[in-house]
Amino acid sequence: MDIKFKGLENRTTCEKIQLYLTRVEHLYRSIQPWLTEENLIVESHAVETTEKLGTYKIIQLSVKTPTGEWLALVKPNGASVIGGEGLIEIEGLLAGKEYLLYLRQPHPQMDVSLYKGINQDGWYWIEDTRRNRAHKLDKSLLLDIITLVSDYEF
């Protein structure tokens, strides 16, 4: 990703944002083939985002049906998030929003996590905030999330 930072003089902040952007890019390399296998159209758009850590450019994905009907927007929302190390919003036109968090496996000596089900570092969807159950993102889960936010049936 071609990243342009604005007003970020702190090296640690730049490194944190760069790590987040790398994780987002890695996720995109996984989900784009999953969606094209389902005959969906994936378009990328560079947008400027502002969060607590600063302002920078990032890529969003638009997901459309083969006929061009818009289903969802995959919007990275920031590297600074409580309980995780990155946030992505998946937004549908009518049915709402769902969120992915980048979560890390708890340190063996600490064994503390806000969520159940974290067995490796990666992007997770939180099923229910009361139960705190996290599910690692895979193709099947991504398609379920798109159905949740768009009412599109696969």
C-alpha angles and dihedrals in degrees: 000000000000102000126193117187124202122204097350108136097152110095093206090054092050091049092049092051092045090052090050091050091049090052091049091049091050090051091051091053087059102041100043093066091043090056097042089051085061090052092251123144117237119196125182126215129186111226135173115244131191123203138155092284096050146278124302143146120263138171122253124192127222115204117205138174120251087264092054098257109151113241109167147349119223104210123182105216104186154307093245111076133139112252097011147047100245143004132218124183121210107201129188128198098243113003104056142243138312127189137222120203126197103230131182127217109259116261107260093233094048099037091188125136134155090223137051120231100039104141099151139012114275150089115319137184116218107226098197127356092214092056094036091215114160124199122201111238117252133154095274093050092047090054090049090051092050088051090050094053099037108025087232112149120216 
